Amino acid sequence: MMKKCFGRLKKPLSFRAALLVAGCGVFPLQAADDGAGTPFCRTRTFCGVCGLALLLAAAGAWRRARQWRARILRERDEAIRRLTDQSAKDLQREVAAREAAQHALRQSQELALRQERLAAVGRLAAGLAHQLNNILTIIQGHASLLLDNPNMDQDAIKSIAQITGGVDRTAALVKQMLAVSREQDFPAAENPPEKPPPDTGAPRTRVLRELVREILEAAGYRVLDAAGGREALQVWERHGKNVDLLLTDMAMPDGMSGRDLAATLQEENPRLPVIFSSGYNRQSLERRDQAGPGQSFLSKPYHPADLARAVRAALDNAARGEAPPAPPNPRPRPP
């Protein structure tokens, strides 16, 4: 009977058991054997019913606790799974971002290294061009002076003409080398350094200076020469009032640049005309060092006649108070 009554109880088991106990406790039942009236709540049957009810209630509570624990564990596992998935996605994105950043850094470093190498090659090309143009100026100048000698025989004139022709072809090759370096993005070839490296070839510089002196004295000018910028300042201190023009190389052996020398002298005499001479490409120099008032550029190698014309034009323009025109590019002399 009890099993039949309580066997169907599931969720509301503890509530029905409590009702059963409460209901049974209010009926005074008579014991069958002695005839005395004993409350049912004090009988063994009542104790058994209460024990069974408590057992069923505990079983239901245990079952609900298991269900609650299972739900909590599922929710926890689901939260852990979502957190794990999100962490994995975040980690993948971070790894991808780091790989992209490292790849970009490697590319940037490779590009910087490549640009440094190209710049070094460009500086080397520009420096070689400068030195070659100095040498070509010496050869061209002396060969041109020999051609002007009326006592030269025809065979000598032909040989010297071949020399001047070779100089012109070499000068054109140097210009092509600089042009190729500019096309390949060599910044140093396109723009020479702020201060060109000193010309350490002292014997070659002396020969070139003597050649320039000989050319200008032959044209009727009095020349005061100096081996470098500091020596030129000393000459200026002694003869500054008698100096009508400064012809200076952009790079000199003592490390002082022609631009610095010109700036110092023009502070004392703003009307002093200046001709900068350099083995670098003239267009490159003009882009880097804009010629100021009374300043112009003369690129090497040049013919003696080009030098004389440049000096004459600078003096005439200074007398008229005009800026000197850009000297012409050296032109090959016909054999």
Beta strands, then each sheet from edge to edge (+ up, - down):
strand 1: 28-30
strand 2: 37-39
strand 3: 246-249
strand 4: 274-278
strand 5: 295-299
sheet 1: 1+ 2-
sheet 2: 3+ 4+ 5+
end
